[in-house]
Amino acid sequence: EAGVTQSPTHLIKTRGQQATLRCSPISGHTSVYWYQQALGLGLQFLLWYDEGEERNRGNFPPRFSGRQFPNYSSELNVNALELEDSALYLCASSKHPGGQETQYFGPGTRLLVL
Amino acid sequence: AQSVAQPEDQVNVAEGNPLTVKCTYSVSGNPYLFWYVQYPNRGLQFLLKYITGDNLVKGSYGFEAEFNKSQTSFHLKKPSALVSDSALYFCAVRALPGQNFVFGPGTRLSVLP
């Protein structure tokens, strides 16, 4: 069974540009989660999608947005990039949105903003 | 509100010795508790979870964790540490289906040969 995949693996942008990160969940999983892991910090929850709907959002500005497609893949968009957006962005998926469901993580996209 | 604490930033242990990585939590209601491991430049790998039932949960790579409701703890343990266990370990909690995971800050484990 293929795991969660993310693309690209690395992304270099300049301040003010837009970044688009993509995630494909494990087959059969309907929920997709996005996290930001900045250097020296833990995982900060960004967004949660299930069945195409945004279920919850973390404490991030509106320039962080995303969507989930009918095939359950997801896209994270970061507009007006700032230097502090440089981080590892992790996507996870789970079979259902239930509390006991395990989240399985992808390898991440490392975003560098210059 | 949910919260997770990992009181130790760093844990050092000699290879072959038992290891413990500590986690305490605060939730309203019954918690679902998880442990993940992260190797350098990699995503998180699931180790084990507690949902209900037996307080001792066994997981991948010989790891286990003990749920203690009175102490609100979920410590990760392994009887004999390997150098390859050196990594960053995260504890996470989720109390209600509509809420997201809350992760602890992580504990860096170093197993010395």
gemmi code that builds the backbone of each chain (N, CA, C; Angstrom):
import gemmi

chains = {
    "A": [
        ("GLU", (0.858, -1.203, 0.000), (0.000, 0.000, 0.000), (0.881, 1.234, 0.000)),
        ("ALA", (0.649, 2.117, -0.959), (1.448, 3.327, -1.038), (1.096, 4.248, 0.109)),
        ("GLY", (2.114, 4.960, 0.588), (1.897, 5.885, 1.691), (1.459, 7.240, 1.190)),
        ("VAL", (1.458, 8.198, 2.090), (1.131, 9.574, 1.741), (2.287, 10.148, 0.921)),
        ("THR", (1.967, 10.774, -0.185), (3.006, 11.387, -1.007), (2.811, 12.891, -1.040)),
        ("GLN", (3.933, 13.607, -1.135), (3.904, 15.062, -1.194), (4.832, 15.546, -2.295)),
        ("SER", (4.436, 16.629, -2.905), (5.297, 17.231, -3.928), (5.183, 18.743, -3.871)),
        ("PRO", (6.253, 19.457, -4.220), (7.594, 18.922, -4.445), (8.273, 18.577, -3.127)),
        ("THR", (9.454, 18.003, -3.188), (10.177, 17.705, -1.949), (10.821, 18.968, -1.400)),
        ("HIS", (11.281, 19.821, -2.307), (11.878, 21.094, -1.913), (11.300, 22.193, -2.801)),
        ("LEU", (11.186, 23.378, -2.207), (10.637, 24.514, -2.936), (11.340, 25.771, -2.445)),
        ("ILE", (11.879, 26.524, -3.391), (12.548, 27.780, -3.047), (11.782, 28.926, -3.687)),
        ("LYS", (11.399, 29.886, -2.879), (10.639, 31.049, -3.337), (11.262, 32.306, -2.745)),
        ("THR", (10.859, 33.426, -3.300), (11.280, 34.701, -2.728), (10.102, 35.350, -2.010)),
        ("ARG", (10.429, 36.244, -1.125), (9.412, 36.913, -0.326), (8.386, 37.597, -1.215)),
        ("GLY", (7.114, 37.413, -0.882), (6.031, 38.003, -1.656), (5.430, 37.067, -2.699)),
        ("GLN", (6.148, 36.021, -3.052), (5.620, 35.069, -4.035), (4.581, 34.144, -3.392)),
        ("GLN", (4.006, 33.294, -4.235), (3.040, 32.304, -3.770), (3.645, 30.912, -3.898)),
        ("ALA", (3.299, 30.033, -2.962), (3.751, 28.651, -3.019), (2.542, 27.717, -3.009)),
        ("THR", (2.652, 26.653, -3.789), (1.598, 25.624, -3.818), (2.222, 24.281, -3.511)),
        ("LEU", (1.712, 23.630, -2.499), (2.204, 22.335, -2.067), (1.078, 21.317, -2.264)),
        ("ARG", (1.457, 20.107, -2.651), (0.457, 19.094, -2.970), (0.637, 17.832, -2.138)),
        ("CYS", (-0.480, 17.161, -1.914), (-0.489, 15.965, -1.069), (-1.481, 14.955, -1.620)),
        ("SER", (-1.030, 13.705, -1.699), (-1.940, 12.610, -2.065), (-2.049, 11.668, -0.881)),
        ("PRO", (-3.252, 11.454, -0.373), (-3.409, 10.598, 0.805), (-3.302, 9.125, 0.448)),
        ("ILE", (-3.236, 8.311, 1.482), (-3.281, 6.871, 1.296), (-4.635, 6.516, 0.678)),
        ("SER", (-4.631, 5.558, -0.232), (-5.862, 5.150, -0.888), (-6.914, 4.725, 0.147)),
        ("GLY", (-8.105, 5.290, 0.021), (-9.179, 4.971, 0.961), (-9.304, 5.935, 2.116)),
        ("HIS", (-8.329, 6.822, 2.263), (-8.385, 7.827, 3.327), (-9.123, 9.060, 2.828)),
        ("THR", (-10.011, 9.583, 3.694), (-10.804, 10.749, 3.284), (-10.335, 12.042, 3.943)),
        ("SER", (-9.626, 11.937, 5.043), (-9.184, 13.128, 5.765), (-7.729, 13.451, 5.454)),
        ("VAL", (-7.471, 14.729, 5.255), (-6.110, 15.224, 5.009), (-5.833, 16.372, 5.971)),
        ("TYR", (-4.652, 16.345, 6.549), (-4.239, 17.356, 7.522), (-2.937, 17.987, 7.044)),
        ("TRP", (-2.775, 19.267, 7.336), (-1.531, 19.978, 7.025), (-0.943, 20.534, 8.312)),
        ("TYR", (0.393, 20.394, 8.432), (1.113, 20.908, 9.585), (2.345, 21.680, 9.105)),
        ("GLN", (2.742, 22.657, 9.901), (3.982, 23.376, 9.670), (4.969, 23.004, 10.777)),
        ("GLN", (6.186, 22.653, 10.368), (7.229, 22.360, 11.353), (8.413, 23.281, 11.059)),
        ("ALA", (8.453, 24.380, 11.767), (9.558, 25.309, 11.606), (10.753, 24.807, 12.410)),
        ("LEU", (11.934, 25.252, 12.004), (13.164, 24.773, 12.635), (13.137, 25.060, 14.124)),
        ("GLY", (13.366, 24.018, 14.911), (13.400, 24.193, 16.357), (12.048, 24.223, 17.020)),
        ("LEU", (10.996, 24.090, 16.234), (9.653, 24.120, 16.802), (8.962, 22.799, 16.540)),
        ("GLY", (7.925, 22.552, 17.259), (7.139, 21.341, 17.055), (6.211, 21.499, 15.878)),
        ("LEU", (5.258, 20.617, 15.802), (4.285, 20.654, 14.712), (3.146, 21.605, 15.052)),
        ("GLN", (2.901, 22.522, 14.139), (1.790, 23.446, 14.310), (0.702, 23.074, 13.314)),
        ("PHE", (-0.501, 22.841, 13.820), (-1.617, 22.445, 12.968), (-2.053, 23.603, 12.082)),
        ("LEU", (-2.205, 23.321, 10.802), (-2.619, 24.332, 9.831), (-4.078, 24.154, 9.414)),
        ("LEU", (-4.375, 23.025, 8.789), (-5.679, 22.825, 8.162), (-6.048, 21.351, 8.193)),
        ("TRP", (-7.355, 21.105, 8.189), (-7.879, 19.743, 8.157), (-9.036, 19.711, 7.170)),
        ("TYR", (-8.955, 18.806, 6.203), (-10.011, 18.620, 5.222), (-10.559, 17.209, 5.303)),
        ("ASP", (-11.855, 17.105, 5.118), (-12.479, 15.796, 5.041), (-13.641, 15.851, 4.061)),
        ("GLU", (-13.681, 14.909, 3.155), (-14.739, 14.850, 2.145), (-14.915, 16.186, 1.420)),
        ("GLY", (-13.807, 16.846, 1.164), (-13.844, 18.073, 0.383), (-14.143, 19.335, 1.175)),
        ("GLU", (-14.408, 19.178, 2.452), (-14.760, 20.332, 3.279), (-13.649, 20.650, 4.276)),
        ("GLU", (-13.479, 21.929, 4.571), (-12.545, 22.331, 5.615), (-13.206, 22.063, 6.965)),
        ("ARG", (-12.574, 21.220, 7.795), (-13.164, 20.839, 9.075), (-12.633, 21.675, 10.239)),
        ("ASN", (-11.397, 22.092, 10.121), (-10.812, 22.866, 11.207), (-9.597, 23.617, 10.672)),
        ("ARG", (-9.258, 24.684, 11.362), (-8.166, 25.522, 10.918), (-7.351, 25.945, 12.136)),
        ("GLY", (-6.052, 25.939, 11.994), (-5.189, 26.376, 13.075), (-5.039, 27.888, 13.113)),
        ("ASN", (-4.212, 28.344, 14.009), (-4.039, 29.774, 14.228), (-3.019, 30.349, 13.248)),
        ("PHE", (-3.385, 30.399, 11.992), (-2.532, 30.931, 10.927), (-3.310, 31.998, 10.165)),
        ("PRO", (-2.590, 32.965, 9.573), (-3.284, 34.029, 8.829), (-3.974, 33.488, 7.586)),
        ("PRO", (-4.916, 34.254, 7.038), (-5.698, 33.803, 5.879), (-4.875, 33.551, 4.623)),
        ("ARG", (-3.638, 34.046, 4.582), (-2.840, 33.789, 3.378), (-2.431, 32.313, 3.278)),
        ("PHE", (-2.667, 31.568, 4.345), (-2.537, 30.112, 4.285), (-3.925, 29.550, 3.967)),
        ("SER", (-4.029, 28.893, 2.835), (-5.321, 28.339, 2.443), (-5.101, 27.022, 1.727)),
        ("GLY", (-6.183, 26.329, 1.475), (-6.038, 25.067, 0.777), (-7.362, 24.566, 0.270)),
        ("ARG", (-7.310, 23.373, -0.268), (-8.541, 22.725, -0.712), (-8.306, 21.230, -0.832)),
        ("GLN", (-9.402, 20.516, -0.893), (-9.336, 19.077, -1.103), (-10.155, 18.753, -2.336)),
        ("PHE", (-9.597, 17.961, -3.189), (-10.222, 17.621, -4.460), (-11.102, 16.377, -4.327)),
        ("PRO", (-11.954, 16.125, -5.333), (-12.842, 14.951, -5.261), (-12.107, 13.625, -5.073)),
        ("ASN", (-10.850, 13.539, -5.511), (-10.096, 12.294, -5.310), (-9.377, 12.285, -3.961)),
        ("TYR", (-9.693, 13.241, -3.111), (-9.185, 13.396, -1.736), (-7.771, 13.941, -1.670)),
        ("SER", (-7.110, 14.152, -2.789), (-5.824, 14.828, -2.725), (-6.051, 16.267, -2.282)),
        ("SER", (-4.973, 16.909, -1.871), (-5.132, 18.238, -1.296), (-3.999, 19.153, -1.741)),
        ("GLU", (-4.268, 20.425, -1.638), (-3.326, 21.454, -2.026), (-3.269, 22.492, -0.917)),
        ("LEU", (-2.067, 22.910, -0.559), (-1.884, 24.000, 0.397), (-1.286, 25.169, -0.358)),
        ("ASN", (-1.899, 26.309, -0.253), (-1.404, 27.520, -0.884), (-0.980, 28.523, 0.177)),
        ("VAL", (0.184, 29.088, -0.037), (0.665, 30.137, 0.849), (0.935, 31.368, -0.005)),
        ("ASN", (0.154, 32.413, 0.222), (0.302, 33.654, -0.540), (1.204, 34.637, 0.199)),
        ("ALA", (1.715, 35.588, -0.555), (2.521, 36.675, 0.016), (3.549, 36.126, 1.006)),
        ("LEU", (4.399, 35.255, 0.502), (5.343, 34.549, 1.361), (6.207, 35.502, 2.181)),
        ("GLU", (6.425, 35.082, 3.419), (7.310, 35.819, 4.328), (8.471, 34.910, 4.715)),
        ("LEU", (9.565, 35.529, 5.155), (10.755, 34.744, 5.490), (10.450, 33.671, 6.530)),
        ("GLU", (9.564, 34.014, 7.487), (9.275, 33.061, 8.567), (8.378, 31.907, 8.135)),
        ("ASP", (7.960, 31.907, 6.867), (7.203, 30.762, 6.347), (8.121, 29.597, 6.003)),
        ("SER", (9.419, 29.846, 6.023), (10.384, 28.780, 5.744), (10.221, 27.685, 6.790)),
        ("ALA", (9.929, 26.476, 6.334), (9.635, 25.375, 7.249), (9.454, 24.092, 6.456)),
        ("LEU", (9.321, 23.004, 7.192), (8.920, 21.726, 6.612), (7.403, 21.639, 6.739)),
        ("TYR", (6.719, 21.434, 5.628), (5.266, 21.318, 5.640), (4.905, 19.850, 5.476)),
        ("LEU", (4.216, 19.349, 6.462), (3.859, 17.939, 6.501), (2.374, 17.757, 6.247)),
        ("CYS", (2.073, 16.769, 5.446), (0.701, 16.373, 5.180), (0.476, 15.006, 5.825)),
        ("ALA", (-0.703, 14.792, 6.343), (-1.066, 13.499, 6.911), (-2.461, 13.127, 6.436)),
        ("SER", (-2.752, 11.843, 6.440), (-4.104, 11.419, 6.097), (-4.588, 10.379, 7.101)),
        ("SER", (-5.895, 10.285, 7.228), (-6.506, 9.245, 8.058), (-7.728, 8.701, 7.344)),
        ("LYS", (-8.101, 7.488, 7.751), (-9.177, 6.788, 7.062), (-10.510, 7.511, 7.219)),
        ("HIS", (-10.739, 8.002, 8.419), (-11.981, 8.705, 8.727), (-11.635, 9.874, 9.614)),
        ("PRO", (-12.584, 10.778, 9.828), (-12.290, 11.913, 10.708), (-12.425, 11.591, 12.191)),
        ("GLY", (-12.715, 10.380, 12.549), (-12.925, 10.019, 13.945), (-11.704, 10.242, 14.812)),
        ("GLY", (-11.955, 10.452, 16.111), (-10.874, 10.780, 17.020), (-9.819, 9.720, 17.172)),
        ("GLN", (-10.192, 8.447, 17.032), (-9.230, 7.386, 17.276), (-8.432, 7.018, 16.037)),
        ("GLU", (-8.735, 7.648, 14.915), (-8.046, 7.292, 13.682), (-6.604, 7.782, 13.681)),
        ("THR", (-5.704, 6.910, 13.287), (-4.290, 7.257, 13.195), (-4.055, 8.148, 11.990)),
        ("GLN", (-3.218, 9.150, 12.160), (-2.776, 9.971, 11.044), (-1.450, 9.419, 10.544)),
        ("TYR", (-1.351, 9.261, 9.239), (-0.126, 8.782, 8.603), (0.476, 9.928, 7.796)),
        ("PHE", (1.760, 10.140, 8.000), (2.402, 11.321, 7.467), (3.180, 11.047, 6.191)),
        ("GLY", (3.224, 12.063, 5.339), (4.096, 12.053, 4.183), (5.483, 12.538, 4.555)),
        ("PRO", (6.402, 12.549, 3.585), (7.790, 12.936, 3.862), (7.994, 14.434, 4.006)),
        ("GLY", (7.003, 15.211, 3.577), (7.100, 16.656, 3.751), (7.622, 17.384, 2.543)),
        ("THR", (7.306, 18.668, 2.493), (7.875, 19.605, 1.516), (8.631, 20.661, 2.294)),
        ("ARG", (9.894, 20.811, 1.953), (10.690, 21.832, 2.642), (10.647, 23.111, 1.825)),
        ("LEU", (10.064, 24.126, 2.405), (9.914, 25.428, 1.755), (10.948, 26.392, 2.297)),
        ("LEU", (11.681, 27.002, 1.397), (12.666, 28.013, 1.774), (12.273, 29.322, 1.115)),
        ("VAL", (12.086, 30.348, 1.921), (11.727, 31.668, 1.414), (12.926, 32.592, 1.577)),
        ("LEU", (13.365, 33.128, 0.446), (14.556, 34.003, 0.454), (14.171, 35.474, 0.350)),
    ],
    "B": [
        ("ALA", (-9.709, 22.805, 26.563), (-8.618, 22.833, 25.587), (-7.698, 21.636, 25.801)),
        ("GLN", (-7.113, 21.171, 24.713), (-6.197, 20.055, 24.781), (-4.767, 20.581, 24.849)),
        ("SER", (-3.905, 19.880, 25.563), (-2.492, 20.228, 25.557), (-1.667, 19.000, 25.873)),
        ("VAL", (-0.441, 19.025, 25.388), (0.488, 17.929, 25.601), (1.823, 18.505, 26.036)),
        ("ALA", (2.426, 17.896, 27.032), (3.743, 18.322, 27.497), (4.719, 17.158, 27.398)),
        ("GLN", (5.889, 17.471, 26.922), (6.996, 16.528, 26.946), (8.094, 17.225, 27.737)),
        ("PRO", (8.224, 16.889, 29.004), (9.040, 17.704, 29.903), (10.530, 17.692, 29.614)),
        ("GLU", (10.986, 16.748, 28.834), (12.421, 16.664, 28.536), (12.679, 16.982, 27.064)),
        ("ASP", (13.527, 18.002, 26.824), (13.904, 18.306, 25.439), (14.801, 17.213, 24.877)),
        ("GLN", (15.623, 16.643, 25.733), (16.654, 15.697, 25.301), (16.734, 14.566, 26.315)),
        ("VAL", (16.842, 13.355, 25.808), (17.070, 12.184, 26.648), (18.266, 11.427, 26.088)),
        ("ASN", (19.223, 11.158, 26.939), (20.403, 10.386, 26.537), (20.388, 9.059, 27.271)),
        ("VAL", (20.656, 7.996, 26.532), (20.681, 6.674, 27.142), (21.747, 5.833, 26.446)),
        ("ALA", (22.358, 4.937, 27.185), (23.370, 4.048, 26.610), (22.687, 2.882, 25.899)),
        ("GLU", (23.300, 2.462, 24.815), (22.761, 1.327, 24.060), (22.629, 0.110, 24.978)),
        ("GLY", (21.476, -0.548, 24.860), (21.223, -1.721, 25.689), (20.469, -1.429, 26.968)),
        ("ASN", (20.475, -0.165, 27.374), (19.736, 0.228, 28.574), (18.281, 0.506, 28.244)),
        ("PRO", (17.402, 0.420, 29.245), (16.004, 0.781, 28.988), (15.859, 2.289, 28.778)),
        ("LEU", (14.871, 2.672, 27.981), (14.634, 4.093, 27.752), (13.192, 4.453, 28.075)),
        ("THR", (13.015, 5.691, 28.503), (11.683, 6.235, 28.751), (11.640, 7.652, 28.209)),
        ("VAL", (10.623, 7.950, 27.434), (10.355, 9.302, 26.960), (9.000, 9.708, 27.527)),
        ("LYS", (8.981, 10.816, 28.253), (7.796, 11.163, 29.037), (6.820, 12.046, 28.264)),
        ("CYS", (5.547, 11.845, 28.591), (4.470, 12.640, 27.991), (3.347, 12.778, 29.008)),
        ("THR", (2.889, 13.998, 29.215), (1.687, 14.232, 30.025), (0.716, 15.043, 29.188)),
        ("TYR", (-0.553, 14.920, 29.496), (-1.573, 15.546, 28.665), (-2.649, 16.187, 29.527)),
        ("SER", (-3.398, 17.043, 28.898), (-4.551, 17.668, 29.539), (-5.665, 17.759, 28.509)),
        ("VAL", (-6.760, 17.064, 28.788), (-7.917, 17.102, 27.896), (-9.194, 17.071, 28.724)),
        ("SER", (-10.278, 17.449, 28.076), (-11.591, 17.261, 28.668), (-12.155, 15.987, 28.078)),
        ("GLY", (-12.446, 15.030, 28.923), (-12.972, 13.778, 28.422), (-11.885, 12.733, 28.250)),
        ("ASN", (-12.248, 11.647, 27.603), (-11.302, 10.546, 27.412), (-10.371, 10.839, 26.235)),
        ("PRO", (-9.079, 10.650, 26.445), (-8.124, 10.990, 25.390), (-7.814, 9.821, 24.473)),
        ("TYR", (-7.487, 10.164, 23.242), (-6.824, 9.235, 22.338), (-5.376, 9.717, 22.269)),
        ("LEU", (-4.420, 8.834, 22.547), (-3.024, 9.226, 22.679), (-2.170, 8.483, 21.670)),
        ("PHE", (-1.203, 9.181, 21.114), (-0.380, 8.650, 20.033), (1.095, 8.988, 20.282)),
        ("TRP", (1.969, 8.116, 19.778), (3.397, 8.402, 19.718), (3.873, 8.259, 18.274)),
        ("TYR", (4.698, 9.249, 17.867), (5.306, 9.240, 16.542), (6.803, 9.450, 16.703)),
        ("VAL", (7.557, 8.976, 15.702), (8.998, 9.192, 15.670), (9.358, 9.879, 14.357)),
        ("GLN", (10.318, 10.778, 14.426), (10.776, 11.494, 13.223), (12.290, 11.371, 13.106)),
        ("TYR", (12.733, 10.787, 12.008), (14.152, 10.716, 11.707), (14.525, 11.959, 10.895)),
        ("PRO", (15.810, 12.325, 10.864), (16.229, 13.567, 10.198), (15.709, 13.684, 8.777)),
        ("ASN", (15.143, 14.855, 8.472), (14.660, 15.177, 7.128), (13.594, 14.194, 6.637)),
        ("ARG", (12.824, 13.674, 7.554), (11.753, 12.736, 7.203), (10.442, 13.169, 7.835)),
        ("GLY", (9.356, 12.582, 7.365), (8.067, 12.797, 8.008), (7.978, 12.003, 9.291)),
        ("LEU", (6.815, 12.041, 9.916), (6.604, 11.322, 11.165), (6.137, 9.892, 10.888)),
        ("GLN", (6.659, 8.964, 11.669), (6.231, 7.577, 11.569), (5.428, 7.208, 12.814)),
        ("PHE", (4.293, 6.571, 12.608), (3.426, 6.153, 13.700), (4.063, 4.990, 14.457)),
        ("LEU", (4.071, 5.097, 15.797), (4.611, 4.027, 16.637), (3.507, 3.227, 17.322)),
        ("LEU", (2.607, 3.931, 17.999), (1.548, 3.243, 18.738), (0.495, 4.248, 19.183)),
        ("LYS", (-0.649, 3.695, 19.626), (-1.708, 4.565, 20.129), (-2.485, 3.871, 21.231)),
        ("TYR", (-3.069, 4.690, 22.106), (-3.981, 4.209, 23.136), (-5.373, 4.755, 22.831)),
        ("ILE", (-6.324, 3.833, 22.744), (-7.710, 4.247, 22.529), (-8.530, 3.920, 23.765)),
        ("THR", (-8.495, 2.649, 24.166), (-9.206, 2.200, 25.340), (-8.680, 0.818, 25.708)),
        ("GLY", (-9.034, 0.331, 26.907), (-8.652, -1.023, 27.264), (-7.362, -1.098, 28.042)),
        ("ASP", (-6.531, -2.074, 27.721), (-5.299, -2.336, 28.447), (-4.426, -1.088, 28.485)),
        ("ASN", (-3.945, -0.764, 29.681), (-3.147, 0.456, 29.830), (-1.768, 0.352, 29.198)),
        ("LEU", (-1.291, -0.862, 28.945), (0.014, -1.052, 28.316), (-0.213, -1.351, 26.843)),
        ("VAL", (0.316, -0.480, 26.018), (0.124, -0.598, 24.575), (1.457, -0.962, 23.933)),
        ("LYS", (1.446, -1.952, 23.073), (2.666, -2.340, 22.359), (2.605, -1.821, 20.930)),
        ("GLY", (3.772, -1.382, 20.445), (3.801, -0.795, 19.116), (4.943, -1.321, 18.275)),
        ("SER", (5.334, -0.500, 17.309), (6.371, -0.889, 16.352), (7.754, -0.821, 16.984)),
        ("TYR", (8.681, -1.585, 16.403), (10.111, -1.535, 16.735), (10.392, -1.806, 18.207)),
        ("GLY", (9.537, -2.566, 18.887), (9.769, -2.931, 20.278), (9.358, -1.882, 21.297)),
        ("PHE", (8.756, -0.806, 20.832), (8.309, 0.238, 21.746), (6.966, -0.124, 22.385)),
        ("GLU", (6.755, 0.397, 23.575), (5.493, 0.267, 24.277), (5.241, 1.543, 25.064)),
        ("ALA", (3.996, 1.739, 25.450), (3.660, 2.929, 26.231), (2.624, 2.559, 27.270)),
        ("GLU", (2.716, 3.243, 28.406), (1.802, 2.970, 29.497), (0.908, 4.162, 29.755)),
        ("PHE", (-0.384, 3.934, 29.655), (-1.377, 4.973, 29.923), (-1.695, 4.981, 31.409)),
        ("ASN", (-1.574, 6.152, 32.031), (-1.887, 6.297, 33.444), (-2.881, 7.439, 33.594)),
        ("LYS", (-4.130, 7.078, 33.808), (-5.182, 8.089, 33.831), (-5.048, 9.031, 35.031)),
        ("SER", (-4.685, 8.486, 36.193), (-4.606, 9.332, 37.390), (-3.476, 10.347, 37.294)),
        ("GLN", (-2.405, 9.975, 36.611), (-1.285, 10.898, 36.436), (-1.333, 11.613, 35.089)),
        ("THR", (-2.356, 11.358, 34.313), (-2.511, 11.918, 32.956), (-1.203, 11.826, 32.185)),
        ("SER", (-0.652, 10.617, 32.153), (0.620, 10.413, 31.469), (0.519, 9.279, 30.463)),
        ("PHE", (1.427, 9.319, 29.514), (1.486, 8.296, 28.460), (2.952, 8.181, 28.050)),
        ("HIS", (3.759, 7.584, 28.911), (5.206, 7.510, 28.698), (5.571, 6.399, 27.725)),
        ("LEU", (6.499, 6.693, 26.843), (7.001, 5.732, 25.862), (8.200, 5.001, 26.452)),
        ("LYS", (8.235, 3.683, 26.239), (9.314, 2.893, 26.829), (9.828, 1.847, 25.847)),
        ("LYS", (11.078, 1.447, 26.095), (11.653, 0.335, 25.354), (12.643, -0.351, 26.281)),
        ("PRO", (12.605, -1.664, 26.382), (13.452, -2.362, 27.352), (14.944, -2.249, 27.062)),
        ("SER", (15.320, -2.206, 25.790), (16.729, -2.188, 25.431), (16.921, -1.263, 24.227)),
        ("ALA", (17.562, -0.136, 24.449), (17.698, 0.886, 23.396), (18.743, 0.499, 22.357)),
        ("LEU", (18.480, 0.910, 21.121), (19.415, 0.726, 20.020), (19.906, 2.083, 19.542)),
        ("VAL", (21.108, 2.138, 18.997), (21.623, 3.397, 18.440), (20.662, 3.925, 17.376)),
        ("SER", (20.064, 3.013, 16.635), (19.147, 3.410, 15.560), (17.836, 3.999, 16.082)),
        ("ASP", (17.604, 3.941, 17.386), (16.416, 4.578, 17.964), (16.605, 6.082, 18.125)),
        ("SER", (17.807, 6.561, 17.909), (18.087, 7.989, 18.048), (17.254, 8.769, 17.038)),
        ("ALA", (16.411, 9.650, 17.534), (15.469, 10.382, 16.679), (14.703, 11.367, 17.547)),
        ("LEU", (13.752, 12.048, 16.911), (12.867, 12.993, 17.600), (11.517, 12.311, 17.812)),
        ("TYR", (11.036, 12.332, 19.031), (9.810, 11.628, 19.376), (8.730, 12.623, 19.780)),
        ("PHE", (7.535, 12.424, 19.213), (6.405, 13.303, 19.480), (5.249, 12.517, 20.078)),
        ("CYS", (4.676, 13.085, 21.123), (3.446, 12.583, 21.707), (2.303, 13.465, 21.197)),
        ("ALA", (1.130, 12.877, 20.950), (-0.009, 13.649, 20.457), (-1.280, 13.177, 21.140)),
        ("VAL", (-2.232, 14.089, 21.272), (-3.509, 13.771, 21.900), (-4.650, 14.300, 21.065)),
        ("ARG", (-5.747, 13.591, 21.130), (-6.978, 14.031, 20.481), (-8.131, 13.578, 21.368)),
        ("ALA", (-8.985, 14.518, 21.743), (-10.041, 14.176, 22.690), (-11.390, 13.967, 22.031)),
        ("LEU", (-11.683, 14.773, 21.059), (-13.009, 14.708, 20.446), (-12.867, 14.566, 18.941)),
        ("PRO", (-13.797, 13.878, 18.285), (-13.682, 13.658, 16.842), (-13.560, 14.946, 16.038)),
        ("GLY", (-14.168, 16.013, 16.504), (-14.135, 17.245, 15.735), (-12.903, 18.078, 15.962)),
        ("GLN", (-12.038, 17.627, 16.834), (-10.839, 18.398, 17.142), (-9.623, 17.797, 16.470)),
        ("ASN", (-8.663, 18.658, 16.195), (-7.453, 18.176, 15.553), (-6.487, 17.599, 16.586)),
        ("PHE", (-5.474, 16.943, 16.081), (-4.394, 16.472, 16.944), (-3.675, 17.658, 17.558)),
        ("VAL", (-3.244, 17.475, 18.799), (-2.325, 18.424, 19.409), (-1.049, 17.663, 19.713)),
        ("PHE", (0.059, 18.163, 19.190), (1.344, 17.501, 19.373), (2.137, 18.161, 20.485)),
        ("GLY", (2.911, 17.353, 21.202), (3.876, 17.897, 22.134), (5.048, 18.506, 21.384)),
        ("PRO", (5.948, 19.170, 22.101), (7.067, 19.861, 21.461), (8.156, 18.937, 20.947)),
        ("GLY", (8.101, 17.675, 21.327), (9.096, 16.718, 20.880), (10.215, 16.525, 21.894)),
        ("THR", (10.748, 15.307, 21.918), (11.902, 14.959, 22.758), (12.939, 14.298, 21.870)),
        ("ARG", (14.147, 14.833, 21.909), (15.218, 14.245, 21.108), (15.896, 13.155, 21.919)),
        ("LEU", (15.856, 11.947, 21.388), (16.479, 10.794, 22.032), (17.821, 10.506, 21.380)),
        ("SER", (18.843, 10.421, 22.188), (20.171, 10.024, 21.710), (20.580, 8.754, 22.421)),
        ("VAL", (20.838, 7.722, 21.646), (21.298, 6.456, 22.201), (22.790, 6.345, 21.890)),
        ("LEU", (23.572, 6.268, 22.919), (25.021, 6.294, 22.768), (25.579, 4.876, 22.736)),
        ("PRO", (26.494, 4.620, 21.777), (27.049, 3.251, 21.680), (27.994, 2.933, 22.833)),
    ],
}
model = gemmi.Model(1)
for chain_id, residues in chains.items():
    chain = gemmi.Chain(chain_id)
    for i, (resn, *xyz) in enumerate(residues, 1):
        res = gemmi.Residue()
        res.name, res.seqid = resn, gemmi.SeqId(i, " ")
        for name, pos in zip(("N", "CA", "C"), xyz):
            atom = gemmi.Atom()
            atom.name, atom.element = name, gemmi.Element(name[0])
            atom.pos, atom.b_iso = gemmi.Position(*pos), 0.0
            res.add_atom(atom)
        chain.add_residue(res)
    model.add_chain(chain)
structure = gemmi.Structure()
structure.add_model(model)
structure.setup_entities()
